[in-house]
Amino acid sequence: MRIINLFSNATKFTPENGTIAFSAKEFDNYWQFSISDTGIGIPEDKIPKLFDKFYQVDNHMTRKEGGTGLGLVIVKKIVELHKGAITLQSEVDQGTTFTLKIPKLKQISEK
């Protein structure tokens, strides 16, 4: 699962004195992974397009960080292929948290 894309975004958009945190929790039927940062955040009106191919919050004239606009698309696709879900919460100038929920694999019992 391309969690590295989420870490990469967190490091790109979090200032030098900011923080990035990762957590993993096990529930009965799924795993939950979260990556949080104290970065620049994402404006609410930009969030619906965030998982669109080639979309980037800043346009090419104002963008300071590189990228193709494919990282989050790839993460979402892989999560969905695992029958999971990805959500985010963000506030401008406060940071962003991406949360992934991945169902546990059903174990095949041996006979």
N, C-alpha and C positions, 0 to 999 in steps of 0.2 A: 504494500500500500504506500503510495508516495507521500508519506508524512513529511519527508524531506522538503517538499514544495511548500508546506505550511511553515516549517522552520525558516526556510529561505525568505519567504515573505515577511515573517516576523522580524528577522534580522535586518532586512532592507528598510523597513518602515518604523523601526524603533530607534529612538535617539541613543546616543552613547551611554547615557546614565539610566536608560530605561531597563525594564526587566522582561524576560520571556520565561514562561513556565509551561511545563508539560505535566499532564496527569493521566493516569490510566486507572480505571476502576472496573472491577468484574461484577457483573450482575448475573442473575440466574440464567438468562437466555442470551445475553449479549455482553460485549466489551464496549466500554466508552473511553475514548481518548480525547483529550482537550489540549489545545495549544493556545495560550493567552499571551498577549503582549501589552505593553503600555505605550504603544506607538501612536501614530498620527490618526488612527481610526479611519472609518469609511463613512462618508455621508449616507444617510438613510436612503436618499433617492437613487444612489448608485448600487445599492445592495442587490436589487432584483436582477441586474445585468451581470453581476460579478462572475457567474459561472458560464457566461456566453463565450464562445470561441473568440479569441483575439481582443476581447474587451479589456481595457485598462482604465482605472479610475481617472488618472490624469491623461490628458490628450498629449500627442507627440510634441506639442509646443511647450508644455509646462512640465513634462515628465523629467524627474531627476534620476530615477532608477531605470535600468534596462529591463528587458523582459519581452516575452512574445505574447502574453495574454493567454497562454495555454496551460499554465501550471494548475490553476484551480479547476479547469475543465477536466484535466487528467485525473486529479484527485477525486473529483465527484464521480467520474465514470468508473474508476476502480472501486470506490465505495459502493456504488450501485450494483456493480457486477458481483459483489459479495452480499447483495441483498440488504445493504446498510443504508444509512442516511447521514448527511452532513448538514449542519446548521451553523449559523454564526450570529454573534451579538457584537455590535460595534457602536462606539460613540466617538465622534470627532474629538481629537486631542486627548482622549482617554485610553484608547486601545481597542483591541479586537480579541474575541475568543471564538475559535473554530472548534466545534464538537462533532466527533464522528462516533456513530453507533454501529457496531458490526456484530451481527448475530453469531453466536457460537456454532461451530460445526457440530452436527449430530454424530455421535460416535457410532460406528458400526460394531455391533457385538459379534464376537467370534463364537462359532459353534463347534 
